[in-house]
Amino acid sequence: MSHYASRDYPKLAKTGFFIGVTLFAVGGLGEIVGSVVFGGLPGWEQTLLFDMEVLGIALGLFSPLLFGVVAPLVE
């Protein structure tokens, strides 16, 4: 019996995808709303929100690939 048999890969893939989508949405909406409400954001806030968008895209793409395809095959 494998050590990883107790992992729920579909749940991990879905959770990672939805966390990625949430990061992307918060980063995108934060930039839009922050610019409209405050007229402009400081550089560190723009960088933080942009990084959230990039991390959200990466997590949303790679989580299903890793937990939906690679991990079950490696096991």
C-alpha positions as CSV (number, residue, x, y, z in Angstrom):
1,M,0.0,0.0,0.0
2,S,1.3,3.4,-0.9
3,H,2.1,6.2,1.5
4,Y,0.1,8.6,-0.6
5,A,-3.1,6.5,-1.0
6,S,-5.0,8.7,1.5
7,R,-4.6,11.8,-0.7
8,D,-7.7,13.1,-2.3
9,Y,-6.3,14.4,-5.6
10,P,-9.5,15.7,-7.2
11,K,-10.3,17.8,-4.1
12,L,-6.7,19.2,-4.0
13,A,-6.9,20.0,-7.7
14,K,-10.3,21.8,-7.3
15,T,-9.2,23.6,-4.2
16,G,-6.0,24.8,-5.8
17,F,-7.9,26.0,-8.9
18,F,-10.4,27.9,-6.9
19,I,-7.7,29.5,-4.7
20,G,-6.0,30.6,-7.9
21,V,-9.2,32.1,-9.4
22,T,-9.8,33.9,-6.1
23,L,-6.3,35.4,-6.1
24,F,-6.7,36.5,-9.7
25,A,-10.1,38.0,-9.0
26,V,-9.0,39.9,-5.8
27,G,-5.9,41.2,-7.5
28,G,-7.8,42.4,-10.6
29,L,-10.7,43.9,-8.8
30,G,-8.3,45.5,-6.3
31,E,-6.5,47.3,-9.0
32,I,-9.7,48.5,-10.7
33,V,-11.5,49.5,-7.5
34,G,-8.4,51.0,-5.9
35,S,-7.7,53.1,-8.9
36,V,-11.4,54.3,-9.2
37,V,-11.9,54.9,-5.5
38,F,-8.6,56.4,-4.5
39,G,-7.5,57.8,-7.8
40,G,-4.3,55.9,-7.8
41,L,-2.5,53.4,-5.7
42,P,1.0,53.5,-4.2
43,G,3.6,51.4,-6.0
44,W,3.8,48.7,-3.4
45,E,0.0,48.1,-3.6
46,Q,0.1,47.9,-7.4
47,T,2.9,45.4,-7.2
48,L,1.1,43.3,-4.6
49,L,-2.1,43.2,-6.6
50,F,-0.2,42.4,-9.8
51,D,1.7,39.6,-8.0
52,M,-1.6,38.2,-6.8
53,E,-2.9,38.1,-10.3
54,V,0.2,36.3,-11.6
55,L,0.2,33.9,-8.7
56,G,-3.5,33.2,-9.2
57,I,-3.0,32.4,-12.9
58,A,-0.1,30.1,-12.2
59,L,-1.9,28.3,-9.3
60,G,-5.1,28.0,-11.3
61,L,-3.2,26.4,-14.2
62,F,-0.7,24.2,-12.5
63,S,-2.7,22.9,-9.6
64,P,-5.1,20.8,-11.8
65,L,-2.1,19.7,-13.9
66,L,-0.1,18.7,-10.8
67,F,-2.9,17.1,-8.7
68,G,-5.1,15.9,-11.5
69,V,-2.5,14.4,-13.9
70,V,1.0,14.1,-12.5
71,A,0.5,13.1,-8.9
72,P,-1.9,10.2,-9.6
73,L,0.4,8.9,-12.3
74,V,3.5,9.1,-10.1
75,E,1.8,7.3,-7.3
